Amino acid sequence: MLHIDLKPGERVKIGGEATITLEKKSGQVARLSIEADKNVSIQRINSASPAAIAAQNGLSGIKF
């Protein structure tokens, strides 16, 4: 695995098929722009469950 630190506006080229640009970063959220041929499948992978996302945001499953 390769780890790269980018500043907004910087790009990474993957093979000859995709270019990823860091558009902006705010806190722990980054906005990426991905340019690729139509035959390249791009999928967002969300490994966090709704409960984990709620916990990260200070919420619990307790209902009042």
C-alpha distance (Angstrom), angle and dihedral (degrees) to the residues before:
residue distance angle dihedral
M1 . . .
L2 3.79 . .
H3 3.81 121.8 .
I4 3.81 117.7 -160.0
D5 3.80 129.6 -179.2
L6 3.79 111.8 -144.6
K7 3.77 134.8 -173.4
P8 3.81 119.8 -143.2
G9 3.80 109.3 -75.8
E10 3.81 94.8 25.5
R11 3.81 118.3 122.6
V12 3.78 139.7 -150.7
K13 3.82 121.9 -155.0
I14 3.81 117.3 -149.3
G15 3.78 112.0 -160.2
G16 3.77 110.8 -52.1
E17 3.76 93.0 -57.4
A18 3.82 110.6 66.6
T19 3.79 140.8 34.7
I20 3.81 120.9 -167.8
T21 3.80 120.3 -161.0
L22 3.80 125.4 -168.4
E23 3.81 101.5 -132.6
K24 3.81 98.5 180.0
K25 3.78 142.1 -26.7
S26 3.78 128.3 -148.6
G27 3.80 119.1 175.7
Q28 3.80 108.0 -49.3
V29 3.82 95.2 -17.7
A30 3.80 123.7 90.0
R31 3.79 127.4 -173.3
L32 3.80 112.6 -142.6
S33 3.78 129.2 -169.0
I34 3.81 114.6 -151.3
E35 3.79 122.2 -162.7
A36 3.80 115.8 -170.8
D37 3.79 141.8 142.9
K38 3.79 115.0 -85.4
N39 3.81 90.5 -111.2
V40 3.84 91.1 62.3
S41 3.80 112.0 94.6
I42 3.81 113.3 -136.6
Q43 3.79 116.8 -170.0
R44 3.78 130.9 176.0
I45 3.80 110.7 -133.1
N46 3.79 114.5 -154.7
S47 3.78 109.9 -173.7
A48 3.80 95.5 173.5
S49 3.78 118.9 96.3
P50 3.82 119.5 -136.7
A51 3.82 88.3 -105.1
A52 3.81 92.0 53.9
I53 3.81 91.3 48.7
A54 3.82 90.4 49.8
A55 3.81 91.3 49.2
Q56 3.82 91.2 51.0
N57 3.79 88.2 54.7
G58 3.81 94.5 49.0
L59 3.80 96.4 -102.8
S60 3.78 127.8 129.3
G61 3.77 136.2 -162.2
I62 3.79 91.6 -111.2
K63 3.82 113.1 118.7
F64 3.77 121.0 -156.5
